[in-house]
Amino acid sequence: MPLAQLNVGRIRYPVDAPEMASFIDQLADVNAAAEASDGFIWRLQDVDGPGSMSYRLLGDDRLAVNLTVWRDLEALRAFVVGHDGHRTALRNRHAWFERANEPTTVCWFVEDGHEPSLEEAEEMLLRLRRDGPSEELFPFTYRG
């Protein structure tokens, strides 16, 4: 069964600020690599940009959103830790994003062909924050 994943991050600066340029500049390459990865199915994306930086959740204009669907958790993890550009971005994320005090990733299973809405993704993140991880709903790093 396919796996949806949402990760969010509260950006430190406006998207067009010079401090965000190194993050924005790598989006196209990292997203293209994700799309070319074995197991990638779908991602939320801007109409006219390399990522999904125009979308927001939780009523927060500084909360950047990444929403994707993968064949399974193994395929998602293989990309996240296996792609050099993505690993580099993860190492440098604190330059662009504030440190979070609560879960910023959530994974859940979806039916074949389902593309989750932002509303669904927000609901899943809030459920995880409220109820904690389970077999159906868990953070990316969960080893349950």
N, C-alpha and C positions, 0 to 999 in steps of 0.2 A: 504494500500500500504506500503511495507517495507521502512524502513528509513536507509539510510547510514549515518555514522558519521565518521568524521576525527578529530583527535586532534593531535596536534604537540607540541613539547616542545624542546627548545634549551638546550641541556645538558651542565652543567657547566664543566664537566670533561670527559676525554675519557671513553668509556664504560667499559674498563678493569681497570680503576683506583680504588683504595681502597675506595674513596669517593662515588662511584657508587654501591658498593657491596650490600648495604642494599636495594637499588632499584632493582637491577638485581635479588637478592635472592628471592624477593616476586613475580616476574613476573609469574612464573609457577602457583602458587596458585591462584593469582588474575585472570589470564586468564582461568584457569580451572573452577573457579567459574562463570565467565562470560559465558563460553560455556554451563554450566549446568543451567543457568538462564532461566526462562520462557521468551520466546520472542527472545532469541538469535538465529541468523541464520548463520552468517559467520564472520570470521575475517582474515585479512592478517596476515600471520605468517612466521617466518624464517623456513628454511628447517631443521636446526639443532640447535634450541634454543627455549627458552620458550616464546619469544615475537615476535616482528617484528623490532628488533634493528638494523638489517642490511640494512633496507630501509631508504632512505632519500628523501627529497623534496626540491624544491626551490634552488637547487644547494648548499645546506648547509650540510656539513658533520657532523655537530653537532645537526641537527634537527631530533629528534626521532619522529617516526610516529606510530599512532594507528588508524587503519581503520577497521570498523566493519559494519555489517548490522543487524538490529533488526526488529522485527515485527512492532513496532511503537515507538514513542517517549516515551510513558508511560513505556514501557518495559525497554528501555535504562535508563531512569531516575530512575526506581525502582532499577536497579542494581547499578548505580553510587552512589546513596545515601543510598541504603539499605544494601550493602555488607560491613561488618566491615573492611576487609582488604583494599578494595578500598577507603573507607572513610579515613582510616589512611594514605594511600599513598597520597591522595589529601591534607591532612593537612600538610604532610611533603614534598610536592613537591618542595618547594623553596630550600631545601637542595641539590637537584639534578638538578633542572632546573632554568634557568634565568627567571626573571620576563619579561613578554611580554608587548609591547607597542601597539599591534594590535591583532585582533581576532586570537585565536589559535584553535578554534573548529568551525566546520561547519557541518550542517545536511541538507540532501536533500532526497527526495523520489526517489526510484528506482523501476523498474519492478520486479515482482516475479522472483527469480532465478538469478538476476543480481548480479555479484560480481564486484564492481567498481575497476578500475585500479588506480594506483598511479597518472597517468596523469589526469584522470578524477577528482580525489580528489584534486589534486593541483589546477586545473582549478576552482573548486568550492570554495576553500579557497580564491583564488585570486579574484574571482567575489564578494564574500562576503566582502572582504576588500575594494574593489573598489566601489561597489554599495550599500552596506549595506544590512540589512536583509529584507526578503520578506516572503510571505507565502510558497514559494517553496524552499528557501535557507536561513538558519538562524543559529546562534550560538546555542550551547546546552542550554544556559541559556535564550534564547529568549522567551518572554511571549506574543508576538504579539497579 
